[in-house]
Amino acid sequence: MSEKPIGLFALAGAFVWLFVALPLIYLPEGWAAFFKWLHNWQTLVAAGVALLAAMLAFHNTTRSLTHSEQLDFRRRARKHAAIRAMLPLALAEITRYTHESVAELKKLLEKCDEETLPKGAACEEFVRSLPTESLSTLSEFIEYSEEADVNLMEAILARVQIHDSRTRSLVTANSPYSGGVVIRTELENLIIDAAIINAGTTSFFNYARRHVDRSPKELSWDMVDSALMRLDVWEDSFPRVYEAAERRRGLGGSPIDFASWQRRSRGPSLGA
């Protein structure tokens, strides 16, 4: 038995002793004797009654808080389960986004004049629309999951937005009215970035489909190589992409780390 019920029982016993047992003891001598005794100990009696009331109030408050916490935990668990049920669709939308983005980047590589992209080759249609509803689902998944389980998902969510920003910057830099130059290396690195997003997203499918109980925690460069092939970027057709990926692998760290994205080779046209 916990200490709280024991304390409550003790105070209840004291109350019974004061107001039931003692009157019976003093009854032969008359009520006057009992009230005289009560007057002499009135401060202690009042303190005991106040303490009993405080203990009861504390117990009720604690019980209410515990009940509220349990309800909140169950609510969050149900919300997490609902989001997890929608996760396969959200992941599929993001992988589709990477396929479309890489397809456009491959077209731009074909348009390159040696090491540079001709002005105006990258139009606004080149930028693929972000799957905003899917990103919102990932954001909710992060909110309702344990912190230790969401680091990779947080990184994927950030990288999708970085990739979108860089592709938009590329269009601006390639404008005929811009003084920037877009080089082939930048396009190749954007393909690798999309492959990293694809690899990270794909790694969550088994968890989303409830084939495993724990979400993935890490991403390897071998997984990125597999993603490149899923995106129809084959080594014999795009050897420079694989060479760039190997150089980034040599920098150390996970493909998803911010350091890996910041230290990658960048063209002079983009400040990202």
Long-range contacts (C-beta under 8 A, 24 or more apart in sequence): 4-55, 4-59, 4-62, 7-55, 8-52, 8-55, 8-56, 8-59, 11-48, 11-51, 11-52, 11-55, 12-52, 14-48, 14-52, 15-48, 15-49, 15-52, 18-45, 18-48, 76-144, 79-140, 79-144, 80-141, 80-144, 80-145, 83-137, 83-140, 83-141, 83-144, 84-141, 84-207, 84-208, 84-210, 86-137, 87-137, 87-141, 87-204, 87-207, 87-208, 88-205, 88-208, 88-209, 89-134, 89-137, 90-131, 90-133, 90-134, 90-135, 90-137, 90-138, 91-134, 91-201, 91-202, 91-204, 91-205, 91-208, 93-131, 93-133, 93-134, 94-131, 94-134, 94-135, 94-138, 94-156, 94-160, 94-197, 94-201, 95-198, 95-201, 95-202, 96-131, 97-128, 97-130, 97-131, 97-160, 98-194, 98-195, 98-197, 98-198, 98-201, 98-227, 98-231, 99-198, 99-231, 100-128, 101-128, 101-163, 101-167, 101-190, 101-194, 102-191, 102-194, 102-195, 102-231, 102-232, 102-233, 103-232, 104-128, 105-187, 105-190, 105-191, 105-194, 106-191, 106-232, 106-233, 106-238, 108-187, 109-184, 109-187, 109-188, 109-238, 112-184, 112-187, 114-184, 115-183, 115-184, 115-185, 116-181, 116-182, 116-183, 116-184, 117-174, 117-181, 117-182, 117-183, 117-184, 117-187, 119-174, 119-175, 119-176, 119-178, 120-174, 120-175, 120-176, 121-174, 122-170, 122-171, 122-174, 122-182, 123-171, 124-171, 126-167, 126-170, 126-171, 127-164, 127-167, 127-168, 127-171, 128-167, 130-160, 130-161, 130-164, 135-160, 135-161, 145-215, 149-214, 149-215, 149-217, 150-215, 151-217, 152-200, 152-203, 152-204, 152-215, 152-216, 152-217, 152-218, 152-219, 152-256, 153-204, 153-215, 155-200, 155-256, 155-257, 156-197, 156-200, 156-201, 156-256, 158-258, 159-193, 159-196, 159-197, 159-200, 159-256, 159-261, 160-197, 162-193, 162-261, 162-272, 163-190, 163-193, 163-194, 163-197, 165-272, 166-190, 166-193, 166-270, 166-272, 169-269, 169-270, 169-271, 169-272, 170-269, 170-270, 173-269, 173-270, 174-269, 178-269, 180-268, 180-269, 180-270, 181-267, 181-268, 181-269, 182-267, 182-269, 182-270, 183-267, 183-268, 183-269, 184-240, 185-244, 185-265, 185-266, 185-267, 186-266, 186-267, 186-269, 186-270, 188-238, 188-240, 188-241, 188-244, 189-244, 189-264, 189-265, 189-266, 191-228, 191-231, 191-233, 191-238, 191-241, 192-224, 192-228, 192-241, 192-244, 192-245, 192-248, 192-264, 193-261, 193-264, 194-231, 195-224, 195-227, 195-228, 195-231, 195-233, 195-245, 196-224, 196-227, 196-255, 196-256, 198-227, 198-230, 198-231, 199-223, 199-224, 199-226, 199-227, 199-255, 200-256, 202-227, 202-230, 218-254, 219-254, 219-255, 219-256, 220-254, 220-255, 221-245, 221-248, 221-249, 221-255, 223-255, 224-255
